[in-house]
Amino acid sequence: MNALESTSTRPYLIRALYDWCTDNGLTPYVAVLVDDSVQVPREYVKNGEIVLNISFDATSSLKLGNDFIEFKARFAGTAREIMVPVNRVIAIYARENGQGMAFPVPVAGAGAEDMPRASPLSSVPAAGAHGEDDPKVVQLVTPEPATPAHSPDADPPRPPSGPRPALKRVK
C-alpha cells in the first residue's frame, strides 16, 4: 500500500487530540466548515463555520468514526442530532488554552483528497524553509488574545459575582 492508497490521518488525529483533551481535563472543541453534507443547527453557523463543544458533558452518544463525527447535543434547550463528515473538520483544540491542531480546508469540488487552501477561520500561512509560504501548514489562532497575568495591561482577576455556591447535605 502506498501513501495515495492509505486512509486519511485526520480521523485518527481528531481522536488522539480528543483523548488528550479529556485526559487533561480540557474541553475539546471542533471547528467545522459547513456545507450541505454537514448536519448542524444552521442558525449557529457564522461565515460558513461552526464551533462545536464535543466534550462528554456537552454530548450524548458521541461517535468519532473514520468518516463521520456523530452525537446528540442541546442547542438553546432543544436536543439536536449532529453529523459532521470528518473531512469538514478544520480544527480541534482545547477551549481553555487553544492548544490543538488545524487541518487543511477542503476546496469545493475536490475529490476524496482534501486540497489545502487558506482557512477563513484561523489559518496563517507558515514560512517555509526558504521563506516562501507553505499552504499545507495551518496555524490555529485563538479569537481572543490572552493577556498574560504579569503584563502591566492585564486587569486583576475579578471574583465571580452573585451568591456564593454552597453544598447542601441531604441525610
N, C-alpha and C positions, 0 to 999 in steps of 0.2 A: 504494500500500500504506500503510495506516495503522498506528499503534502496536499495535492489537489483532491485526492480521494478521501482524505480524512475528514472527520466531523469537525464542526466549529468548536473552538475552545471557549466561546462566550458563555454557554450554559454552565460549564464546569467552573469558570472563574466567578460567575454570579453566585453559585452555590458555595464556593470557598469563601468569598467575602461575606456572604450572609452568615455562614458559620462563625467566621472571625468576629463579626459584629456581635452576634448573640453570645458567644463565649466570653466577650469582654464587657458585657452589659451595655452595649451600644444599640442604637435604634437604626436598623437598616432601611434606607430609602432607595428607591429606584426612580430614575428619570426615564421617561418613555416618550419617544417620538410617535405621535398619534396619527394614524391613518384609518382607512376603513376596516383593516384587519384587527384593530385594537378595540376591545370591548371594555370601555371605561365610561364613567359618567361625563358626558360631553360638556356639561355646564362648568366643570372644573378644569377644562383644558384651556391653557393660555399660550398663545403663539404656537399652536400646534404641538404643545408638550404638556405633560402632566407628571407630577412627582407623587409617588405613592409610598406610604409607610407600609412595609411588608413585615413588620415585627410580629412576634407571636401574639402580643396583646392586641394588635390592631386588625388581625386577620383571623379567619376561620378556614379550615380545610386547605391550607397553603400547600401547593404542589409546585416545586421548582423543577420542571421537566426539561428535557433537551430541546423541545420545540415551543413550549408554552409555559408561562407562569400563570397559574390559576389560583384564585382564592375568593372568599366572600369577605366583604368589608362593609362598614356602615359609613354613609355619607349623609350628614345632617339628619342622623337618626334612622335613615332608611337603608335596609340591607340591600347590597348590590352584588351581582356576580361580576367578577373581574377576570378577563382573559387577555394576556399580553403575549404576542409572539416574541420569543427570546431575541430575535434579530432586530426588534424595535426598541430594545433597552439600550439607552445611550450612556447610562452611568449607574453605578451602585456605590453608595457611600454611607458613612455613619453620620447621622444628624448632628451629634454632639461635637464632632471635631472635623467633619468634612473629609476625613480620610476614606479613600476608596479607589475606584477605577472608572475611567470613562472609556467608551468604546467608539470606534469609527461609526459615523452615522450613515445608514444606508441611503443610497441615491435612488430616487424614483425611477422605476423601470429596470433596476439592476436585477440580475437573476438571483440564484441561490447564494452567490458570494456577495457580501456587503462591500460596496465600494466606498472608501472614505471620502468625506468632504467636511468642510468646516461646520461645526455644530452651532446652531443658533443659541443653544443653552449655555454652553460653558467651554467651548474649545479655544485654545490659544495655540497656534502653531509653534512647535518647538524648533529651535535652530538645530540643523544637522551638524555633522562633524566639520563641514567646511563652510558653515554659516548660512546655507540655503534652508528654506523651510521644508519640513518633512510632514506632509499631510497625514501620515499614518499615526502620528503621536498626538494625542489629545489630552489636555490637562484640565482637570476639573477645578473650576474657580468657584469658591463659595459666594453666594449672593450678598451676604453682609460681611464685610471685613471685620474680623475680630480685633478689638483694640487690646493690646497686652496690658495686664494689670499694672505693670511697672511703668507704663507710659504716663507722662505728665498730663496728656489729654484725656486719660481714662477717668470716667466718673467712678466714684466709690460705689461698691455694690449696695443696692438698696434691699432692706429686708422685705419679705413678701407682705402685702397689705391684707387686711381682713383679720378675722378672728384666728387665734392660734388653734391649729388642729389638736384634737385630743382623742385618746383612745378611751373607749367605754368598756369596762369589764362586765361581762354577762355571766351570771352564775346559774 
